[in-house]
Structures are given as C-alpha cells and as structure tokens.
Amino acid sequence: SAIPYIGQTLVEWAWGGFSVDNPTLTRFFALHFLLPFVIAGLTLVHLTFLHETGSNNPLGIPSDC
C-alpha cells in the first residue's frame, strides 16, 4: 500500500480481507448507493442555513443592479 504505517490496515478494512471478495462488493455497493443521499441531505441542510442567515456581501455591491 502507498500510505505508510496504516496503508495495509486500510486496504484490509476496505476490502474486507486480503482480496476483493463478496464483502468488498457489498461494502462498496452500499457506499455507492447511500453516498448520493448523504450528499443531497447535506446540500439541503446547507441551503436551509443559507436561507435563514442570508448571503454575505463583502464588496458592498448593491444587489439591485
């Protein structure tokens, strides 16, 4: 592995063992399926906070131009 000290441990954790097998495919499929929902949820939270606090205007340019 390319990461010193923890690389081999990370590879074994991600793969579920020493080789790519059924646990690896299941793990990556679950990540592939759930990650878009997590990103969409975080985007909605971000937009909600942005809506509540409003945007920042550091240059002081009027927004009605």
TITORMAR-828201 format. One record per residue: residue number from 1; y, x, z of N, C-alpha, C in turn. Coordinates in steps of 0.05 Angstrom, whole numbers. Layout:
N
<atom pos="NUM" n_yy="Y" n_xx="X" n_zz="Z" ca_yy="Y" ca_xx="X" ca_zz="Z" c_yy="Y" c_xx="X" c_zz="Z"/>
...
! end
This chain:
65
<atom pos="1" n_yy="-24" n_xx="17" n_zz="0" ca_yy="0" ca_xx="0" ca_zz="0" c_yy="25" c_xx="18" c_zz="0"/>
<atom pos="2" n_yy="47" n_xx="7" n_zz="-10" ca_yy="71" ca_xx="23" ca_zz="-13" c_yy="89" c_xx="23" c_zz="12"/>
<atom pos="3" n_yy="84" n_xx="6" n_zz="31" ca_yy="100" ca_xx="5" ca_zz="55" c_yy="87" c_xx="21" c_zz="77"/>
<atom pos="4" n_yy="100" n_xx="42" n_zz="87" ca_yy="87" ca_xx="59" ca_zz="107" c_yy="82" c_xx="43" c_zz="133"/>
<atom pos="5" n_yy="61" n_xx="51" n_zz="147" ca_yy="53" ca_xx="41" ca_zz="173" c_yy="43" c_xx="12" c_zz="173"/>
<atom pos="6" n_yy="57" n_xx="-7" n_zz="161" ca_yy="49" ca_xx="-35" ca_zz="163" c_yy="39" c_xx="-46" c_zz="137"/>
<atom pos="7" n_yy="39" n_xx="-30" n_zz="115" ca_yy="32" ca_xx="-40" ca_zz="89" c_yy="3" c_xx="-50" c_zz="88"/>
<atom pos="8" n_yy="-16" n_xx="-35" n_zz="98" ca_yy="-44" ca_xx="-44" ca_zz="97" c_yy="-48" c_xx="-69" c_zz="113"/>
<atom pos="9" n_yy="-35" n_xx="-72" n_zz="136" ca_yy="-37" ca_xx="-96" ca_zz="152" c_yy="-25" c_xx="-120" c_zz="137"/>
<atom pos="10" n_yy="-2" n_xx="-116" n_zz="124" ca_yy="10" ca_xx="-138" ca_zz="109" c_yy="-8" c_xx="-146" c_zz="86"/>
<atom pos="11" n_yy="-20" n_xx="-127" n_zz="72" ca_yy="-38" ca_xx="-134" ca_zz="50" c_yy="-62" c_xx="-150" c_zz="60"/>
<atom pos="12" n_yy="-74" n_xx="-141" n_zz="81" ca_yy="-97" ca_xx="-155" ca_zz="92" c_yy="-90" c_xx="-183" c_zz="102"/>
<atom pos="13" n_yy="-66" n_xx="-186" n_zz="113" ca_yy="-57" ca_xx="-212" ca_zz="123" c_yy="-52" c_xx="-231" c_zz="99"/>
<atom pos="14" n_yy="-38" n_xx="-221" n_zz="79" ca_yy="-31" ca_xx="-237" ca_zz="56" c_yy="-56" c_xx="-245" c_zz="40"/>
<atom pos="15" n_yy="-75" n_xx="-226" n_zz="36" ca_yy="-99" ca_xx="-231" ca_zz="21" c_yy="-120" c_xx="-246" c_zz="37"/>
<atom pos="16" n_yy="-118" n_xx="-244" n_zz="63" ca_yy="-139" ca_xx="-257" ca_zz="79" c_yy="-164" c_xx="-239" c_zz="82"/>
<atom pos="17" n_yy="-162" n_xx="-214" n_zz="76" ca_yy="-184" ca_xx="-195" ca_zz="77" c_yy="-178" c_xx="-171" c_zz="60"/>
<atom pos="18" n_yy="-199" n_xx="-158" n_zz="51" ca_yy="-196" ca_xx="-134" ca_zz="35" c_yy="-194" c_xx="-139" c_zz="5"/>
<atom pos="19" n_yy="-200" n_xx="-164" n_zz="-3" ca_yy="-199" ca_xx="-170" ca_zz="-32" c_yy="-188" c_xx="-198" c_zz="-35"/>
<atom pos="20" n_yy="-179" n_xx="-204" n_zz="-60" ca_yy="-169" ca_xx="-231" ca_zz="-66" c_yy="-193" c_xx="-249" c_zz="-68"/>
<atom pos="21" n_yy="-192" n_xx="-270" n_zz="-51" ca_yy="-214" ca_xx="-289" ca_zz="-50" c_yy="-203" c_xx="-317" c_zz="-45"/>
<atom pos="22" n_yy="-220" n_xx="-336" n_zz="-38" ca_yy="-212" ca_xx="-364" ca_zz="-34" c_yy="-190" c_xx="-367" c_zz="-13"/>
<atom pos="23" n_yy="-190" n_xx="-353" n_zz="10" ca_yy="-168" ca_xx="-356" ca_zz="29" c_yy="-141" c_xx="-347" c_zz="17"/>
<atom pos="24" n_yy="-142" n_xx="-327" n_zz="0" ca_yy="-117" ca_xx="-317" ca_zz="-13" c_yy="-106" c_xx="-339" c_zz="-31"/>
<atom pos="25" n_yy="-123" n_xx="-350" n_zz="-48" ca_yy="-114" ca_xx="-371" ca_zz="-67" c_yy="-103" c_xx="-395" c_zz="-52"/>
<atom pos="26" n_yy="-117" n_xx="-403" n_zz="-31" ca_yy="-108" ca_xx="-426" ca_zz="-15" c_yy="-81" c_xx="-421" c_zz="-2"/>
<atom pos="27" n_yy="-78" n_xx="-397" n_zz="9" ca_yy="-53" ca_xx="-390" ca_zz="23" c_yy="-30" c_xx="-389" c_zz="3"/>
<atom pos="28" n_yy="-33" n_xx="-377" n_zz="-20" ca_yy="-11" ca_xx="-375" ca_zz="-39" c_yy="-6" c_xx="-402" c_zz="-53"/>
<atom pos="29" n_yy="-26" n_xx="-419" n_zz="-56" ca_yy="-21" ca_xx="-445" ca_zz="-67" c_yy="-5" c_xx="-462" c_zz="-48"/>
<atom pos="30" n_yy="-11" n_xx="-460" n_zz="-22" ca_yy="4" ca_xx="-475" ca_zz="-2" c_yy="33" c_xx="-465" c_zz="-1"/>
<atom pos="31" n_yy="37" n_xx="-439" n_zz="-3" ca_yy="64" ca_xx="-428" ca_zz="-4" c_yy="78" c_xx="-437" c_zz="-29"/>
<atom pos="32" n_yy="65" n_xx="-437" n_zz="-51" ca_yy="76" ca_xx="-445" ca_zz="-77" c_yy="84" c_xx="-475" c_zz="-76"/>
<atom pos="33" n_yy="68" n_xx="-491" n_zz="-63" ca_yy="73" ca_xx="-520" ca_zz="-61" c_yy="96" c_xx="-526" c_zz="-42"/>
<atom pos="34" n_yy="96" n_xx="-513" n_zz="-18" ca_yy="115" ca_xx="-520" ca_zz="3" c_yy="143" c_xx="-507" c_zz="0"/>
<atom pos="35" n_yy="144" n_xx="-484" n_zz="-13" ca_yy="169" ca_xx="-470" ca_zz="-15" c_yy="192" c_xx="-486" c_zz="-28"/>
<atom pos="36" n_yy="187" n_xx="-500" n_zz="-50" ca_yy="209" ca_xx="-516" ca_zz="-62" c_yy="220" c_xx="-537" c_zz="-43"/>
<atom pos="37" n_yy="203" n_xx="-549" n_zz="-27" ca_yy="212" ca_xx="-569" ca_zz="-8" c_yy="229" c_xx="-557" c_zz="14"/>
<atom pos="38" n_yy="221" n_xx="-533" n_zz="23" ca_yy="236" ca_xx="-519" ca_zz="43" c_yy="264" c_xx="-511" c_zz="32"/>
<atom pos="39" n_yy="264" n_xx="-502" n_zz="7" ca_yy="290" ca_xx="-494" ca_zz="-5" c_yy="307" c_xx="-519" c_zz="-9"/>
<atom pos="40" n_yy="296" n_xx="-541" n_zz="-17" ca_yy="311" ca_xx="-566" ca_zz="-21" c_yy="322" c_xx="-576" c_zz="6"/>
<atom pos="41" n_yy="306" n_xx="-574" n_zz="27" ca_yy="315" ca_xx="-582" ca_zz="54" c_yy="338" c_xx="-565" c_zz="64"/>
<atom pos="42" n_yy="336" n_xx="-538" n_zz="60" ca_yy="357" ca_xx="-521" ca_zz="68" c_yy="383" c_xx="-525" c_zz="52"/>
<atom pos="43" n_yy="379" n_xx="-532" n_zz="26" ca_yy="403" ca_xx="-538" ca_zz="10" c_yy="417" c_xx="-563" c_zz="20"/>
<atom pos="44" n_yy="401" n_xx="-583" n_zz="27" ca_yy="413" ca_xx="-608" ca_zz="37" c_yy="428" c_xx="-603" c_zz="64"/>
<atom pos="45" n_yy="416" n_xx="-587" n_zz="81" ca_yy="429" ca_xx="-581" ca_zz="106" c_yy="455" c_xx="-565" c_zz="101"/>
<atom pos="46" n_yy="454" n_xx="-547" n_zz="82" ca_yy="478" ca_xx="-531" ca_zz="75" c_yy="500" c_xx="-550" c_zz="64"/>
<atom pos="47" n_yy="493" n_xx="-568" n_zz="46" ca_yy="513" ca_xx="-586" ca_zz="35" c_yy="524" c_xx="-605" c_zz="56"/>
<atom pos="48" n_yy="507" n_xx="-614" n_zz="75" ca_yy="516" ca_xx="-631" ca_zz="96" c_yy="537" c_xx="-617" c_zz="113"/>
<atom pos="49" n_yy="532" n_xx="-592" n_zz="121" ca_yy="551" ca_xx="-577" ca_zz="137" c_yy="576" c_xx="-572" c_zz="121"/>
<atom pos="50" n_yy="574" n_xx="-566" n_zz="95" ca_yy="597" ca_xx="-561" ca_zz="79" c_yy="614" c_xx="-586" c_zz="76"/>
<atom pos="51" n_yy="601" n_xx="-609" n_zz="74" ca_yy="615" ca_xx="-635" ca_zz="72" c_yy="630" c_xx="-641" c_zz="98"/>
<atom pos="52" n_yy="618" n_xx="-635" n_zz="121" ca_yy="631" ca_xx="-640" ca_zz="147" c_yy="655" c_xx="-622" c_zz="152"/>
<atom pos="53" n_yy="652" n_xx="-597" n_zz="146" ca_yy="673" ca_xx="-578" ca_zz="153" c_yy="694" c_xx="-574" c_zz="130"/>
<atom pos="54" n_yy="686" n_xx="-580" n_zz="106" ca_yy="704" ca_xx="-576" ca_zz="83" c_yy="703" c_xx="-548" c_zz="73"/>
<atom pos="55" n_yy="713" n_xx="-544" n_zz="49" ca_yy="713" ca_xx="-517" ca_zz="37" c_yy="736" c_xx="-501" c_zz="47"/>
<atom pos="56" n_yy="734" n_xx="-475" n_zz="44" ca_yy="754" ca_xx="-457" ca_zz="52" c_yy="772" c_xx="-450" c_zz="28"/>
<atom pos="57" n_yy="797" n_xx="-445" n_zz="32" ca_yy="816" ca_xx="-438" ca_zz="11" c_yy="831" c_xx="-412" c_zz="19"/>
<atom pos="58" n_yy="818" n_xx="-389" n_zz="17" ca_yy="831" ca_xx="-365" ca_zz="27" c_yy="855" c_xx="-356" c_zz="11"/>
<atom pos="59" n_yy="857" n_xx="-363" n_zz="-14" ca_yy="880" ca_xx="-354" ca_zz="-30" c_yy="904" c_xx="-373" c_zz="-28"/>
<atom pos="60" n_yy="900" n_xx="-396" n_zz="-17" ca_yy="922" ca_xx="-416" ca_zz="-13" c_yy="930" c_xx="-429" c_zz="-39"/>
<atom pos="61" n_yy="912" n_xx="-430" n_zz="-59" ca_yy="919" ca_xx="-443" ca_zz="-84" c_yy="915" c_xx="-473" c_zz="-81"/>
<atom pos="62" n_yy="935" n_xx="-488" n_zz="-89" ca_yy="933" ca_xx="-517" ca_zz="-86" c_yy="910" c_xx="-528" c_zz="-103"/>
<atom pos="63" n_yy="895" n_xx="-547" n_zz="-92" ca_yy="871" ca_xx="-557" ca_zz="-106" c_yy="878" c_xx="-579" c_zz="-126"/>
<atom pos="64" n_yy="903" n_xx="-588" n_zz="-127" ca_yy="911" ca_xx="-610" ca_zz="-145" c_yy="920" c_xx="-599" c_zz="-172"/>
<atom pos="65" n_yy="918" n_xx="-573" n_zz="-177" ca_yy="927" ca_xx="-561" ca_zz="-203" c_yy="907" c_xx="-568" c_zz="-225"/>
! end
